Amino acid sequence: MDVLSEVLRVVRLSGTIHFCAEFTHPWAILSSPPEMLAGRLFPGAEAITPFHVATAGKCFLSWGSVAPIVFEAGDVVVFARGAQHVLASAPGVAPVPIKDIYRPSPDRITLLRHGGGGEEARFICGFLHSDQRFAPLLDTLPSLTCIRVREGTLILESYTDSGRHARPVRLGEPPGFWQAAIGHLVEEASGTSFGNRALLARLAELLFMQVVRWQLTYLDSAGKGWLAGLKDRYVGRALSLMHADPARNWTVDDLARESGISRAALAKRFVDLV
């Protein structure tokens, strides 16, 4: 059984593009704190995962105690748990809370203009929401994931709230699919064609699922959490068994026997990883 596909089906993720930004230097924006996101963006949602796509120019992105990182055209960032963050044209610019300049609209994509009239940077900003929060999935993802394309190569960067989670990973696959999907998202976000809101939602979901797959595929073997367990030969088998037959009264003995490992070894691996 493909456990990840089953989890993504059950949590019913849905994507939304809520504004396109045109910011001119000097500017700085402070996002809403995670506890306010659902109330502002999608009342009733249990999980809100914001993302930004840089379409022109560059800026500096900071959150937690992380030193500002450069965020520039073609880059995509995903905040798994909605960490409060600052986007700024230059370090040291005093940020304006996003709630002071933007009011979400359920019916349209807002064009948000802000700044002092200097060098321009443009972004597409959206979020994924769900009426269920599968904590083992969201909590095992890095606070921030950044995907860049450099010299024809996809690069995956991941960060905690205090710094880089691991060294950047150069993904062993061509960037064509990713760039085409981002290009399509940018084109649709600036248009008014029939059905573009629904198409944008599906594109956002697709991109997020791809990010999760990359985290699973390229996860550091020393990592911990649900994704690390899913990747482990024996713990992953045990998770698959439980998801395939959740009504069964599983015991550790049953899981160990069907996973091809001893009871004690499975119990230790499960606790160590998950």
C-alpha positions as CSV (number, residue, x, y, z in Angstrom):
1,M,0.0,0.0,0.0
2,D,1.2,3.5,-0.8
3,V,0.8,5.0,2.7
4,L,1.7,8.6,1.7
5,S,-1.0,8.6,-1.1
6,E,-3.6,7.3,1.4
7,V,-2.7,10.0,4.0
8,L,-2.9,12.8,1.4
9,R,-6.2,11.4,0.3
10,V,-7.6,11.3,3.8
11,V,-6.5,14.8,4.9
12,R,-8.1,16.2,1.8
13,L,-5.6,19.0,1.1
14,S,-6.8,21.8,-1.1
15,G,-4.7,24.7,-2.5
16,T,-5.5,28.4,-2.9
17,I,-3.7,31.4,-4.4
18,H,-4.9,34.4,-2.5
19,F,-2.7,37.3,-3.8
20,C,-0.1,38.3,-6.3
21,A,2.4,40.8,-4.9
22,E,4.2,43.7,-6.6
23,F,6.5,45.2,-4.0
24,T,9.0,48.0,-4.6
25,H,12.0,48.9,-2.5
26,P,12.0,49.7,0.4
27,W,9.5,47.3,1.7
28,A,9.1,44.5,4.4
29,I,6.1,42.4,5.3
30,L,5.5,40.4,8.5
31,S,3.2,37.4,8.0
32,S,0.4,36.5,10.5
33,P,1.4,34.1,13.3
34,P,0.3,30.5,12.8
35,E,-2.4,30.6,15.4
36,M,-4.1,33.4,13.4
37,L,-3.8,31.9,9.9
38,A,-6.9,29.8,9.8
39,G,-9.1,32.6,11.1
40,R,-7.8,35.0,8.5
41,L,-7.4,32.8,5.5
42,F,-9.8,29.8,5.8
43,P,-12.0,29.6,8.9
44,G,-12.6,26.1,10.0
45,A,-9.3,24.7,8.6
46,E,-7.3,22.5,10.9
47,A,-4.0,23.0,9.0
48,I,-2.7,25.9,7.0
49,T,0.5,25.6,5.0
50,P,1.6,28.9,3.3
51,F,3.8,29.0,0.3
52,H,5.4,31.7,-1.9
53,V,6.7,31.7,-5.5
54,A,9.1,34.4,-6.5
55,T,8.4,35.4,-10.1
56,A,10.7,38.5,-10.4
57,G,13.5,40.2,-8.5
58,K,14.7,39.1,-5.1
59,C,14.2,39.7,-1.4
60,F,15.4,38.5,2.0
61,L,13.4,35.9,3.9
62,S,13.8,35.4,7.7
63,W,11.9,33.6,10.5
64,G,12.6,32.3,14.0
65,S,16.3,32.9,14.7
66,V,17.4,32.1,11.2
67,A,19.7,34.6,9.5
68,P,18.0,36.1,6.3
69,I,18.3,33.9,3.2
70,V,18.0,35.2,-0.4
71,F,14.7,34.4,-2.1
72,E,14.7,35.2,-5.8
73,A,12.9,34.7,-9.1
74,G,12.1,31.0,-9.7
75,D,12.4,30.0,-6.0
76,V,9.6,28.4,-4.1
77,V,9.3,28.3,-0.3
78,V,6.8,26.2,1.8
79,F,6.2,26.8,5.5
80,A,4.9,23.4,6.7
81,R,3.4,24.7,9.9
82,G,2.9,28.4,9.0
83,A,5.8,29.8,10.9
84,Q,5.7,33.6,11.2
85,H,8.2,35.2,8.8
86,V,9.4,38.4,7.2
87,L,10.0,39.1,3.5
88,A,12.0,42.3,3.0
89,S,13.7,44.1,0.1
90,A,16.8,44.6,2.4
91,P,17.8,43.5,5.9
92,G,16.8,46.1,8.5
93,V,13.7,47.5,6.8
94,A,10.9,47.7,9.5
95,P,8.2,45.2,8.5
96,V,4.5,46.0,8.1
97,P,2.1,43.3,9.4
98,I,0.4,41.8,6.3
99,K,-3.0,42.2,8.1
100,D,-2.6,46.0,7.9
101,I,-2.4,46.1,4.1
102,Y,-4.2,43.0,2.9
103,R,-7.7,41.6,3.5
104,P,-8.3,38.1,2.1
105,S,-11.1,37.7,-0.5
106,P,-12.8,34.4,-1.0
107,D,-13.9,35.4,-4.6
108,R,-10.8,36.6,-6.3
109,I,-7.0,36.8,-6.4
110,T,-5.9,40.1,-5.0
111,L,-3.2,42.2,-6.7
112,L,-1.3,43.7,-3.8
113,R,1.0,46.6,-4.4
114,H,3.2,48.0,-1.7
115,G,6.5,49.8,-1.2
116,G,8.6,52.9,-1.8
117,G,8.8,52.9,-5.6
118,G,12.3,51.5,-6.1
119,E,13.5,48.1,-7.4
120,E,10.5,45.7,-7.9
121,A,10.1,42.2,-6.7
122,R,7.0,40.1,-7.5
123,F,5.5,37.0,-5.8
124,I,2.6,34.7,-5.9
125,C,1.4,33.8,-2.5
126,G,-0.9,31.0,-1.5
127,F,-1.6,28.3,1.0
128,L,-2.8,24.7,1.4
129,H,-5.6,24.0,3.9
130,S,-7.2,20.9,5.3
131,D,-10.1,20.1,7.5
132,Q,-7.9,17.5,9.2
133,R,-4.5,17.9,10.6
134,F,-2.3,14.8,10.2
135,A,0.3,15.9,12.8
136,P,2.8,13.1,12.1
137,L,3.2,14.3,8.5
138,L,3.3,18.1,9.1
139,D,5.4,17.8,12.2
140,T,8.1,15.7,10.5
141,L,8.5,18.2,7.7
142,P,11.1,21.0,8.1
143,S,9.8,24.4,9.2
144,L,10.8,25.8,5.8
145,T,11.5,24.0,2.5
146,C,13.0,26.0,-0.4
147,I,13.2,24.6,-3.9
148,R,15.6,26.4,-6.3
149,V,16.7,25.7,-9.9
150,R,20.4,26.5,-10.5
151,E,22.4,25.7,-13.6
152,G,19.7,23.2,-14.7
153,T,19.6,21.4,-11.4
154,L,16.9,21.2,-8.8
155,I,18.2,22.1,-5.3
156,L,16.3,21.2,-2.1
157,E,17.0,23.3,1.0
158,S,15.4,22.6,4.4
159,Y,15.5,24.6,7.6
160,T,14.3,24.4,11.2
161,D,13.3,27.6,13.1
162,S,16.9,28.0,14.2
163,G,18.9,27.2,11.1
164,R,19.7,24.9,8.2
165,H,18.2,21.4,8.7
166,A,20.7,19.7,6.4
167,R,23.1,20.6,3.6
168,P,21.4,21.5,0.3
169,V,20.5,18.5,-1.8
170,R,21.0,18.5,-5.5
171,L,18.1,16.4,-6.7
172,G,18.9,13.6,-9.2
173,E,16.1,14.4,-11.6
174,P,15.6,17.0,-14.4
175,P,13.9,20.2,-13.5
176,G,11.6,20.4,-16.5
177,F,8.4,19.1,-14.8
178,W,8.9,21.5,-11.9
179,Q,9.6,24.5,-14.0
180,A,6.7,23.8,-16.3
181,A,4.3,23.5,-13.3
182,I,5.6,26.7,-11.8
183,G,5.3,28.5,-15.2
184,H,1.7,27.2,-15.6
185,L,0.9,28.4,-12.0
186,V,2.3,31.9,-12.8
187,E,0.4,32.1,-16.0
188,E,-2.9,31.1,-14.4
189,A,-2.5,33.4,-11.4
190,S,-2.3,36.4,-13.7
191,G,-5.3,35.4,-15.9
192,T,-9.1,35.2,-15.6
193,S,-9.8,32.2,-17.7
194,F,-12.8,29.9,-16.8
195,G,-11.9,27.5,-14.1
196,N,-8.5,29.1,-13.2
197,R,-9.2,29.1,-9.5
198,A,-9.8,25.4,-9.5
199,L,-6.8,24.8,-11.7
200,L,-4.6,26.8,-9.5
201,A,-5.8,24.8,-6.5
202,R,-4.8,21.5,-8.2
203,L,-1.4,22.9,-9.2
204,A,-0.7,24.0,-5.6
205,E,-1.6,20.6,-4.3
206,L,0.6,18.9,-6.9
207,L,3.6,21.0,-6.1
208,F,3.2,20.4,-2.3
209,M,2.9,16.6,-2.9
210,Q,6.1,16.7,-5.0
211,V,7.9,18.5,-2.1
212,V,6.8,15.9,0.3
213,R,7.9,13.1,-2.0
214,W,11.3,14.8,-2.3
215,Q,11.6,15.0,1.5
216,L,10.8,11.3,1.7
217,T,13.2,10.4,-1.1
218,Y,16.1,12.5,-0.1
219,L,15.6,12.5,3.7
220,D,18.8,12.2,5.8
221,S,19.0,8.6,7.0
222,A,19.7,10.0,10.5
223,G,16.4,11.9,10.4
224,K,13.5,11.1,12.7
225,G,9.7,11.3,12.4
226,W,6.9,9.7,10.4
227,L,8.6,10.2,7.0
228,A,11.8,8.6,8.3
229,G,9.8,5.7,9.6
230,L,8.0,5.3,6.3
231,K,11.4,5.2,4.5
232,D,12.8,2.5,6.8
233,R,12.5,-1.0,5.4
234,Y,10.8,-2.6,8.5
235,V,9.0,0.3,10.1
236,G,7.7,1.4,6.7
237,R,6.3,-2.1,6.2
238,A,4.6,-2.0,9.6
239,L,3.0,1.4,8.8
240,S,1.8,0.1,5.5
241,L,0.2,-2.9,7.2
242,M,-1.6,-0.8,9.7
243,H,-2.9,1.7,7.1
244,A,-4.0,-1.2,4.8
245,D,-6.1,-2.8,7.6
246,P,-6.8,-0.3,10.3
247,A,-9.7,-2.3,11.8
248,R,-7.4,-5.3,12.6
249,N,-6.3,-5.6,16.3
250,W,-2.6,-5.4,15.4
251,T,0.0,-6.6,18.0
252,V,3.7,-5.9,17.8
253,D,4.2,-9.6,17.3
254,D,1.9,-9.6,14.3
255,L,3.6,-6.6,12.8
256,A,7.1,-7.9,13.4
257,R,6.2,-11.3,11.9
258,E,4.7,-9.8,8.7
259,S,7.5,-7.3,8.5
260,G,10.3,-9.9,8.7
261,I,12.0,-8.7,11.8
262,S,12.0,-9.6,15.5
263,R,9.5,-8.1,17.9
264,A,12.2,-6.4,20.0
265,A,14.0,-5.0,17.0
266,L,10.8,-3.6,15.4
267,A,9.8,-2.0,18.7
268,K,13.2,-0.3,19.1
269,R,13.3,0.9,15.5
270,F,9.7,2.2,15.7
271,V,10.5,4.2,18.9
272,D,13.8,5.4,17.6
273,L,12.4,6.6,14.3
274,V,8.8,7.6,14.9
